Amino acid sequence: MAFEEHMKQLRELTQQLEQGNLPLEEAVKLYTQGMQLAASCQEELQTAKLQVETQTVPVEGQEENVDGSEA
């Protein structure tokens, strides 16, 4: 499932929980689902961050200009 879909589901769960009119069992179930979604989103963000970092590490001894060209 895509990050955006996870975030959408997390927002929906949060809205339901914030209304405060759920039975305890249902609230705990939704909270657990939300925590799982949040962990999944965090993992996806970490993966994306690592991918970006590995793509943007400058080569030693080589400087880049703001436009991406070599200095």
PyMOL Python script that loads the backbone (N, CA, C, O; Angstrom):
from pymol import cmd

cmd.read_pdbstr("""\
ATOM      1  N   MET A   1       0.846  -1.175   0.000  1.00  0.00           N
ATOM      2  CA  MET A   1       0.000   0.000   0.000  1.00  0.00           C
ATOM      3  C   MET A   1       0.896   1.245   0.000  1.00  0.00           C
ATOM      4  O   MET A   1       1.949   1.262   0.639  1.00  0.00           O
ATOM      5  N   ALA A   2       0.477   2.253  -0.703  1.00  0.00           N
ATOM      6  CA  ALA A   2       1.275   3.463  -0.851  1.00  0.00           C
ATOM      7  C   ALA A   2       1.245   4.313   0.420  1.00  0.00           C
ATOM      8  O   ALA A   2       0.294   4.263   1.200  1.00  0.00           O
ATOM      9  N   PHE A   3       2.287   5.077   0.602  1.00  0.00           N
ATOM     10  CA  PHE A   3       2.404   5.968   1.755  1.00  0.00           C
ATOM     11  C   PHE A   3       1.184   6.882   1.869  1.00  0.00           C
ATOM     12  O   PHE A   3       0.638   7.067   2.956  1.00  0.00           O
ATOM     13  N   GLU A   4       0.771   7.440   0.758  1.00  0.00           N
ATOM     14  CA  GLU A   4      -0.351   8.378   0.763  1.00  0.00           C
ATOM     15  C   GLU A   4      -1.632   7.703   1.254  1.00  0.00           C
ATOM     16  O   GLU A   4      -2.415   8.309   1.986  1.00  0.00           O
ATOM     17  N   GLU A   5      -1.843   6.460   0.854  1.00  0.00           N
ATOM     18  CA  GLU A   5      -3.028   5.724   1.286  1.00  0.00           C
ATOM     19  C   GLU A   5      -2.958   5.443   2.786  1.00  0.00           C
ATOM     20  O   GLU A   5      -3.968   5.532   3.484  1.00  0.00           O
ATOM     21  N   HIS A   6      -1.776   5.105   3.278  1.00  0.00           N
ATOM     22  CA  HIS A   6      -1.605   4.887   4.718  1.00  0.00           C
ATOM     23  C   HIS A   6      -1.922   6.165   5.496  1.00  0.00           C
ATOM     24  O   HIS A   6      -2.594   6.120   6.526  1.00  0.00           O
ATOM     25  N   MET A   7      -1.443   7.283   5.006  1.00  0.00           N
ATOM     26  CA  MET A   7      -1.694   8.555   5.687  1.00  0.00           C
ATOM     27  C   MET A   7      -3.185   8.899   5.672  1.00  0.00           C
ATOM     28  O   MET A   7      -3.714   9.410   6.659  1.00  0.00           O
ATOM     29  N   LYS A   8      -3.851   8.625   4.569  1.00  0.00           N
ATOM     30  CA  LYS A   8      -5.289   8.886   4.478  1.00  0.00           C
ATOM     31  C   LYS A   8      -6.036   8.045   5.514  1.00  0.00           C
ATOM     32  O   LYS A   8      -6.904   8.553   6.224  1.00  0.00           O
ATOM     33  N   GLN A   9      -5.697   6.770   5.595  1.00  0.00           N
ATOM     34  CA  GLN A   9      -6.347   5.889   6.567  1.00  0.00           C
ATOM     35  C   GLN A   9      -6.061   6.350   7.993  1.00  0.00           C
ATOM     36  O   GLN A   9      -6.943   6.313   8.850  1.00  0.00           O
ATOM     37  N   LEU A  10      -4.839   6.781   8.244  1.00  0.00           N
ATOM     38  CA  LEU A  10      -4.464   7.251   9.572  1.00  0.00           C
ATOM     39  C   LEU A  10      -5.269   8.494   9.961  1.00  0.00           C
ATOM     40  O   LEU A  10      -5.719   8.612  11.100  1.00  0.00           O
ATOM     41  N   ARG A  11      -5.447   9.411   9.022  1.00  0.00           N
ATOM     42  CA  ARG A  11      -6.272  10.602   9.282  1.00  0.00           C
ATOM     43  C   ARG A  11      -7.711  10.214   9.605  1.00  0.00           C
ATOM     44  O   ARG A  11      -8.315  10.763  10.526  1.00  0.00           O
ATOM     45  N   GLU A  12      -8.255   9.269   8.847  1.00  0.00           N
ATOM     46  CA  GLU A  12      -9.632   8.825   9.078  1.00  0.00           C
ATOM     47  C   GLU A  12      -9.779   8.180  10.454  1.00  0.00           C
ATOM     48  O   GLU A  12     -10.749   8.447  11.163  1.00  0.00           O
ATOM     49  N   LEU A  13      -8.821   7.332  10.836  1.00  0.00           N
ATOM     50  CA  LEU A  13      -8.855   6.698  12.150  1.00  0.00           C
ATOM     51  C   LEU A  13      -8.767   7.749  13.256  1.00  0.00           C
ATOM     52  O   LEU A  13      -9.474   7.674  14.261  1.00  0.00           O
ATOM     53  N   THR A  14      -7.898   8.717  13.056  1.00  0.00           N
ATOM     54  CA  THR A  14      -7.723   9.777  14.051  1.00  0.00           C
ATOM     55  C   THR A  14      -9.023  10.559  14.233  1.00  0.00           C
ATOM     56  O   THR A  14      -9.411  10.871  15.359  1.00  0.00           O
ATOM     57  N   GLN A  15      -9.683  10.872  13.139  1.00  0.00           N
ATOM     58  CA  GLN A  15     -10.951  11.604  13.217  1.00  0.00           C
ATOM     59  C   GLN A  15     -11.998  10.810  13.992  1.00  0.00           C
ATOM     60  O   GLN A  15     -12.727  11.368  14.812  1.00  0.00           O
ATOM     61  N   GLN A  16     -12.067   9.513  13.730  1.00  0.00           N
ATOM     62  CA  GLN A  16     -13.027   8.668  14.437  1.00  0.00           C
ATOM     63  C   GLN A  16     -12.730   8.637  15.932  1.00  0.00           C
ATOM     64  O   GLN A  16     -13.638   8.726  16.758  1.00  0.00           O
ATOM     65  N   LEU A  17     -11.450   8.509  16.269  1.00  0.00           N
ATOM     66  CA  LEU A  17     -11.067   8.449  17.676  1.00  0.00           C
ATOM     67  C   LEU A  17     -11.310   9.784  18.378  1.00  0.00           C
ATOM     68  O   LEU A  17     -11.704   9.809  19.544  1.00  0.00           O
ATOM     69  N   GLU A  18     -11.081  10.879  17.685  1.00  0.00           N
ATOM     70  CA  GLU A  18     -11.259  12.199  18.290  1.00  0.00           C
ATOM     71  C   GLU A  18     -12.724  12.527  18.583  1.00  0.00           C
ATOM     72  O   GLU A  18     -13.018  13.353  19.446  1.00  0.00           O
ATOM     73  N   GLN A  19     -13.626  11.887  17.872  1.00  0.00           N
ATOM     74  CA  GLN A  19     -15.047  12.132  18.126  1.00  0.00           C
ATOM     75  C   GLN A  19     -15.438  11.650  19.522  1.00  0.00           C
ATOM     76  O   GLN A  19     -16.343  12.207  20.143  1.00  0.00           O
ATOM     77  N   GLY A  20     -14.763  10.625  20.010  1.00  0.00           N
ATOM     78  CA  GLY A  20     -14.971  10.172  21.370  1.00  0.00           C
ATOM     79  C   GLY A  20     -16.262   9.433  21.640  1.00  0.00           C
ATOM     80  O   GLY A  20     -16.626   9.242  22.800  1.00  0.00           O
ATOM     81  N   ASN A  21     -16.962   9.014  20.611  1.00  0.00           N
ATOM     82  CA  ASN A  21     -18.233   8.341  20.832  1.00  0.00           C
ATOM     83  C   ASN A  21     -18.184   6.845  20.524  1.00  0.00           C
ATOM     84  O   ASN A  21     -19.224   6.227  20.296  1.00  0.00           O
ATOM     85  N   LEU A  22     -16.986   6.260  20.515  1.00  0.00           N
ATOM     86  CA  LEU A  22     -16.829   4.841  20.219  1.00  0.00           C
ATOM     87  C   LEU A  22     -16.807   4.020  21.498  1.00  0.00           C
ATOM     88  O   LEU A  22     -16.337   4.486  22.536  1.00  0.00           O
ATOM     89  N   PRO A  23     -17.318   2.795  21.421  1.00  0.00           N
ATOM     90  CA  PRO A  23     -17.158   1.892  22.559  1.00  0.00           C
ATOM     91  C   PRO A  23     -15.666   1.615  22.772  1.00  0.00           C
ATOM     92  O   PRO A  23     -14.875   1.693  21.832  1.00  0.00           O
ATOM     93  N   LEU A  24     -15.302   1.302  23.978  1.00  0.00           N
ATOM     94  CA  LEU A  24     -13.893   1.107  24.324  1.00  0.00           C
ATOM     95  C   LEU A  24     -13.211   0.085  23.417  1.00  0.00           C
ATOM     96  O   LEU A  24     -12.110   0.336  22.928  1.00  0.00           O
ATOM     97  N   GLU A  25     -13.842  -1.050  23.190  1.00  0.00           N
ATOM     98  CA  GLU A  25     -13.237  -2.093  22.356  1.00  0.00           C
ATOM     99  C   GLU A  25     -12.934  -1.578  20.955  1.00  0.00           C
ATOM    100  O   GLU A  25     -11.862  -1.841  20.409  1.00  0.00           O
ATOM    101  N   GLU A  26     -13.876  -0.845  20.377  1.00  0.00           N
ATOM    102  CA  GLU A  26     -13.685  -0.294  19.035  1.00  0.00           C
ATOM    103  C   GLU A  26     -12.572   0.752  19.032  1.00  0.00           C
ATOM    104  O   GLU A  26     -11.766   0.796  18.103  1.00  0.00           O
ATOM    105  N   ALA A  27     -12.526   1.584  20.056  1.00  0.00           N
ATOM    106  CA  ALA A  27     -11.477   2.607  20.150  1.00  0.00           C
ATOM    107  C   ALA A  27     -10.100   1.959  20.257  1.00  0.00           C
ATOM    108  O   ALA A  27      -9.151   2.418  19.622  1.00  0.00           O
ATOM    109  N   VAL A  28      -9.983   0.910  21.046  1.00  0.00           N
ATOM    110  CA  VAL A  28      -8.696   0.211  21.180  1.00  0.00           C
ATOM    111  C   VAL A  28      -8.303  -0.427  19.852  1.00  0.00           C
ATOM    112  O   VAL A  28      -7.138  -0.384  19.459  1.00  0.00           O
ATOM    113  N   LYS A  29      -9.269  -1.014  19.166  1.00  0.00           N
ATOM    114  CA  LYS A  29      -9.003  -1.621  17.860  1.00  0.00           C
ATOM    115  C   LYS A  29      -8.491  -0.569  16.872  1.00  0.00           C
ATOM    116  O   LYS A  29      -7.495  -0.788  16.183  1.00  0.00           O
ATOM    117  N   LEU A  30      -9.180   0.570  16.810  1.00  0.00           N
ATOM    118  CA  LEU A  30      -8.767   1.639  15.897  1.00  0.00           C
ATOM    119  C   LEU A  30      -7.406   2.214  16.281  1.00  0.00           C
ATOM    120  O   LEU A  30      -6.589   2.524  15.415  1.00  0.00           O
ATOM    121  N   TYR A  31      -7.172   2.353  17.576  1.00  0.00           N
ATOM    122  CA  TYR A  31      -5.875   2.856  18.047  1.00  0.00           C
ATOM    123  C   TYR A  31      -4.754   1.914  17.605  1.00  0.00           C
ATOM    124  O   TYR A  31      -3.708   2.360  17.132  1.00  0.00           O
ATOM    125  N   THR A  32      -4.983   0.614  17.763  1.00  0.00           N
ATOM    126  CA  THR A  32      -3.973  -0.374  17.364  1.00  0.00           C
ATOM    127  C   THR A  32      -3.710  -0.294  15.862  1.00  0.00           C
ATOM    128  O   THR A  32      -2.559  -0.328  15.427  1.00  0.00           O
ATOM    129  N   GLN A  33      -4.769  -0.189  15.078  1.00  0.00           N
ATOM    130  CA  GLN A  33      -4.603  -0.045  13.633  1.00  0.00           C
ATOM    131  C   GLN A  33      -3.822   1.223  13.294  1.00  0.00           C
ATOM    132  O   GLN A  33      -2.958   1.221  12.417  1.00  0.00           O
ATOM    133  N   GLY A  34      -4.138   2.289  13.997  1.00  0.00           N
ATOM    134  CA  GLY A  34      -3.444   3.553  13.771  1.00  0.00           C
ATOM    135  C   GLY A  34      -1.963   3.466  14.080  1.00  0.00           C
ATOM    136  O   GLY A  34      -1.136   4.004  13.344  1.00  0.00           O
ATOM    137  N   MET A  35      -1.630   2.793  15.163  1.00  0.00           N
ATOM    138  CA  MET A  35      -0.216   2.633  15.519  1.00  0.00           C
ATOM    139  C   MET A  35       0.520   1.807  14.463  1.00  0.00           C
ATOM    140  O   MET A  35       1.673   2.095  14.143  1.00  0.00           O
ATOM    141  N   GLN A  36      -0.135   0.792  13.928  1.00  0.00           N
ATOM    142  CA  GLN A  36       0.473  -0.012  12.875  1.00  0.00           C
ATOM    143  C   GLN A  36       0.674   0.813  11.608  1.00  0.00           C
ATOM    144  O   GLN A  36       1.715   0.721  10.957  1.00  0.00           O
ATOM    145  N   LEU A  37      -0.324   1.615  11.263  1.00  0.00           N
ATOM    146  CA  LEU A  37      -0.198   2.492  10.093  1.00  0.00           C
ATOM    147  C   LEU A  37       0.911   3.515  10.293  1.00  0.00           C
ATOM    148  O   LEU A  37       1.688   3.777   9.374  1.00  0.00           O
ATOM    149  N   ALA A  38       0.990   4.094  11.488  1.00  0.00           N
ATOM    150  CA  ALA A  38       2.028   5.084  11.776  1.00  0.00           C
ATOM    151  C   ALA A  38       3.416   4.453  11.662  1.00  0.00           C
ATOM    152  O   ALA A  38       4.335   5.070  11.124  1.00  0.00           O
ATOM    153  N   ALA A  39       3.570   3.243  12.160  1.00  0.00           N
ATOM    154  CA  ALA A  39       4.858   2.545  12.069  1.00  0.00           C
ATOM    155  C   ALA A  39       5.203   2.266  10.607  1.00  0.00           C
ATOM    156  O   ALA A  39       6.357   2.404  10.200  1.00  0.00           O
ATOM    157  N   SER A  40       4.217   1.880   9.833  1.00  0.00           N
ATOM    158  CA  SER A  40       4.431   1.625   8.412  1.00  0.00           C
ATOM    159  C   SER A  40       4.852   2.904   7.687  1.00  0.00           C
ATOM    160  O   SER A  40       5.762   2.883   6.859  1.00  0.00           O
ATOM    161  N   CYS A  41       4.186   4.015   8.003  1.00  0.00           N
ATOM    162  CA  CYS A  41       4.537   5.302   7.395  1.00  0.00           C
ATOM    163  C   CYS A  41       5.962   5.707   7.768  1.00  0.00           C
ATOM    164  O   CYS A  41       6.719   6.185   6.923  1.00  0.00           O
ATOM    165  N   GLN A  42       6.319   5.514   9.027  1.00  0.00           N
ATOM    166  CA  GLN A  42       7.669   5.859   9.484  1.00  0.00           C
ATOM    167  C   GLN A  42       8.708   5.033   8.734  1.00  0.00           C
ATOM    168  O   GLN A  42       9.749   5.550   8.329  1.00  0.00           O
ATOM    169  N   GLU A  43       8.419   3.754   8.553  1.00  0.00           N
ATOM    170  CA  GLU A  43       9.338   2.876   7.829  1.00  0.00           C
ATOM    171  C   GLU A  43       9.484   3.312   6.371  1.00  0.00           C
ATOM    172  O   GLU A  43      10.587   3.329   5.826  1.00  0.00           O
ATOM    173  N   GLU A  44       8.367   3.660   5.753  1.00  0.00           N
ATOM    174  CA  GLU A  44       8.408   4.126   4.368  1.00  0.00           C
ATOM    175  C   GLU A  44       9.189   5.433   4.245  1.00  0.00           C
ATOM    176  O   GLU A  44       9.937   5.619   3.285  1.00  0.00           O
ATOM    177  N   LEU A  45       9.023   6.334   5.205  1.00  0.00           N
ATOM    178  CA  LEU A  45       9.777   7.588   5.195  1.00  0.00           C
ATOM    179  C   LEU A  45      11.269   7.343   5.364  1.00  0.00           C
ATOM    180  O   LEU A  45      12.085   7.974   4.692  1.00  0.00           O
ATOM    181  N   GLN A  46      11.626   6.427   6.259  1.00  0.00           N
ATOM    182  CA  GLN A  46      13.042   6.093   6.467  1.00  0.00           C
ATOM    183  C   GLN A  46      13.654   5.526   5.189  1.00  0.00           C
ATOM    184  O   GLN A  46      14.774   5.880   4.820  1.00  0.00           O
ATOM    185  N   THR A  47      12.920   4.651   4.522  1.00  0.00           N
ATOM    186  CA  THR A  47      13.397   4.065   3.269  1.00  0.00           C
ATOM    187  C   THR A  47      13.603   5.147   2.218  1.00  0.00           C
ATOM    188  O   THR A  47      14.624   5.167   1.531  1.00  0.00           O
ATOM    189  N   ALA A  48      12.637   6.038   2.095  1.00  0.00           N
ATOM    190  CA  ALA A  48      12.751   7.125   1.119  1.00  0.00           C
ATOM    191  C   ALA A  48      13.931   8.032   1.454  1.00  0.00           C
ATOM    192  O   ALA A  48      14.661   8.462   0.561  1.00  0.00           O
ATOM    193  N   LYS A  49      14.116   8.321   2.736  1.00  0.00           N
ATOM    194  CA  LYS A  49      15.224   9.178   3.160  1.00  0.00           C
ATOM    195  C   LYS A  49      16.563   8.550   2.789  1.00  0.00           C
ATOM    196  O   LYS A  49      17.455   9.229   2.278  1.00  0.00           O
ATOM    197  N   LEU A  50      16.698   7.263   3.046  1.00  0.00           N
ATOM    198  CA  LEU A  50      17.945   6.573   2.700  1.00  0.00           C
ATOM    199  C   LEU A  50      18.184   6.580   1.199  1.00  0.00           C
ATOM    200  O   LEU A  50      19.318   6.745   0.748  1.00  0.00           O
ATOM    201  N   GLN A  51      17.125   6.403   0.427  1.00  0.00           N
ATOM    202  CA  GLN A  51      17.273   6.438  -1.027  1.00  0.00           C
ATOM    203  C   GLN A  51      17.740   7.805  -1.490  1.00  0.00           C
ATOM    204  O   GLN A  51      18.613   7.901  -2.352  1.00  0.00           O
ATOM    205  N   VAL A  52      17.172   8.859  -0.930  1.00  0.00           N
ATOM    206  CA  VAL A  52      17.557  10.219  -1.311  1.00  0.00           C
ATOM    207  C   VAL A  52      19.001  10.482  -0.901  1.00  0.00           C
ATOM    208  O   VAL A  52      19.782  11.036  -1.675  1.00  0.00           O
ATOM    209  N   GLU A  53      19.350  10.086   0.316  1.00  0.00           N
ATOM    210  CA  GLU A  53      20.708  10.326   0.796  1.00  0.00           C
ATOM    211  C   GLU A  53      21.745   9.604  -0.056  1.00  0.00           C
ATOM    212  O   GLU A  53      22.808  10.164  -0.326  1.00  0.00           O
ATOM    213  N   THR A  54      21.467   8.385  -0.483  1.00  0.00           N
ATOM    214  CA  THR A  54      22.440   7.652  -1.292  1.00  0.00           C
ATOM    215  C   THR A  54      22.557   8.234  -2.691  1.00  0.00           C
ATOM    216  O   THR A  54      23.583   8.060  -3.348  1.00  0.00           O
ATOM    217  N   GLN A  55      21.520   8.924  -3.155  1.00  0.00           N
ATOM    218  CA  GLN A  55      21.549   9.541  -4.478  1.00  0.00           C
ATOM    219  C   GLN A  55      22.206  10.916  -4.463  1.00  0.00           C
ATOM    220  O   GLN A  55      22.635  11.403  -5.509  1.00  0.00           O
ATOM    221  N   THR A  56      22.293  11.552  -3.291  1.00  0.00           N
ATOM    222  CA  THR A  56      22.778  12.925  -3.251  1.00  0.00           C
ATOM    223  C   THR A  56      24.118  13.078  -2.544  1.00  0.00           C
ATOM    224  O   THR A  56      24.550  14.203  -2.292  1.00  0.00           O
ATOM    225  N   VAL A  57      24.774  11.989  -2.223  1.00  0.00           N
ATOM    226  CA  VAL A  57      26.076  12.087  -1.567  1.00  0.00           C
ATOM    227  C   VAL A  57      27.092  12.542  -2.603  1.00  0.00           C
ATOM    228  O   VAL A  57      27.293  11.859  -3.607  1.00  0.00           O
ATOM    229  N   PRO A  58      27.742  13.695  -2.377  1.00  0.00           N
ATOM    230  CA  PRO A  58      28.721  14.177  -3.357  1.00  0.00           C
ATOM    231  C   PRO A  58      29.952  13.289  -3.386  1.00  0.00           C
ATOM    232  O   PRO A  58      30.356  12.730  -2.366  1.00  0.00           O
ATOM    233  N   VAL A  59      30.543  13.167  -4.565  1.00  0.00           N
ATOM    234  CA  VAL A  59      31.769  12.394  -4.727  1.00  0.00           C
ATOM    235  C   VAL A  59      32.901  13.191  -4.105  1.00  0.00           C
ATOM    236  O   VAL A  59      32.995  14.400  -4.314  1.00  0.00           O
ATOM    237  N   GLU A  60      33.764  12.528  -3.343  1.00  0.00           N
ATOM    238  CA  GLU A  60      34.860  13.208  -2.650  1.00  0.00           C
ATOM    239  C   GLU A  60      35.762  13.918  -3.657  1.00  0.00           C
ATOM    240  O   GLU A  60      36.155  13.347  -4.675  1.00  0.00           O
ATOM    241  N   GLY A  61      36.074  15.153  -3.356  1.00  0.00           N
ATOM    242  CA  GLY A  61      36.946  15.941  -4.216  1.00  0.00           C
ATOM    243  C   GLY A  61      36.211  16.601  -5.365  1.00  0.00           C
ATOM    244  O   GLY A  61      36.829  17.277  -6.188  1.00  0.00           O
ATOM    245  N   GLN A  62      34.933  16.420  -5.433  1.00  0.00           N
ATOM    246  CA  GLN A  62      34.139  16.988  -6.515  1.00  0.00           C
ATOM    247  C   GLN A  62      33.037  17.835  -5.908  1.00  0.00           C
ATOM    248  O   GLN A  62      32.215  17.325  -5.146  1.00  0.00           O
ATOM    249  N   GLU A  63      33.007  19.105  -6.228  1.00  0.00           N
ATOM    250  CA  GLU A  63      31.986  19.991  -5.711  1.00  0.00           C
ATOM    251  C   GLU A  63      30.912  20.182  -6.769  1.00  0.00           C
ATOM    252  O   GLU A  63      31.182  20.137  -7.969  1.00  0.00           O
ATOM    253  N   GLU A  64      29.697  20.394  -6.303  1.00  0.00           N
ATOM    254  CA  GLU A  64      28.607  20.665  -7.224  1.00  0.00           C
ATOM    255  C   GLU A  64      28.112  22.087  -7.031  1.00  0.00           C
ATOM    256  O   GLU A  64      28.052  22.593  -5.910  1.00  0.00           O
ATOM    257  N   ASN A  65      27.761  22.721  -8.131  1.00  0.00           N
ATOM    258  CA  ASN A  65      27.111  24.025  -8.073  1.00  0.00           C
ATOM    259  C   ASN A  65      25.643  23.819  -7.715  1.00  0.00           C
ATOM    260  O   ASN A  65      25.142  22.695  -7.718  1.00  0.00           O
ATOM    261  N   VAL A  66      24.974  24.901  -7.411  1.00  0.00           N
ATOM    262  CA  VAL A  66      23.558  24.845  -7.057  1.00  0.00           C
ATOM    263  C   VAL A  66      22.737  24.221  -8.182  1.00  0.00           C
ATOM    264  O   VAL A  66      21.762  23.521  -7.913  1.00  0.00           O
ATOM    265  N   ASP A  67      23.112  24.460  -9.430  1.00  0.00           N
ATOM    266  CA  ASP A  67      22.348  23.923 -10.555  1.00  0.00           C
ATOM    267  C   ASP A  67      22.669  22.464 -10.850  1.00  0.00           C
ATOM    268  O   ASP A  67      22.114  21.888 -11.786  1.00  0.00           O
ATOM    269  N   GLY A  68      23.560  21.857 -10.064  1.00  0.00           N
ATOM    270  CA  GLY A  68      23.886  20.452 -10.227  1.00  0.00           C
ATOM    271  C   GLY A  68      25.100  20.191 -11.101  1.00  0.00           C
ATOM    272  O   GLY A  68      25.552  19.050 -11.196  1.00  0.00           O
ATOM    273  N   SER A  69      25.641  21.224 -11.744  1.00  0.00           N
ATOM    274  CA  SER A  69      26.824  21.032 -12.570  1.00  0.00           C
ATOM    275  C   SER A  69      28.065  20.992 -11.693  1.00  0.00           C
ATOM    276  O   SER A  69      28.078  21.524 -10.583  1.00  0.00           O
ATOM    277  N   GLU A  70      29.103  20.355 -12.208  1.00  0.00           N
ATOM    278  CA  GLU A  70      30.359  20.259 -11.464  1.00  0.00           C
ATOM    279  C   GLU A  70      31.070  21.599 -11.452  1.00  0.00           C
ATOM    280  O   GLU A  70      31.005  22.368 -12.411  1.00  0.00           O
ATOM    281  N   ALA A  71      31.750  21.860 -10.348  1.00  0.00           N
ATOM    282  CA  ALA A  71      32.494  23.110 -10.214  1.00  0.00           C
ATOM    283  C   ALA A  71      33.844  23.003 -10.867  1.00  0.00           C
ATOM    284  O   ALA A  71      34.614  23.963 -10.854  1.00  0.00           O
TER     285      ALA A  71
END
""", "prot")
cmd.dss("prot")
cmd.show_as("cartoon", "prot")
cmd.util.cbc("prot")
cmd.orient("prot")
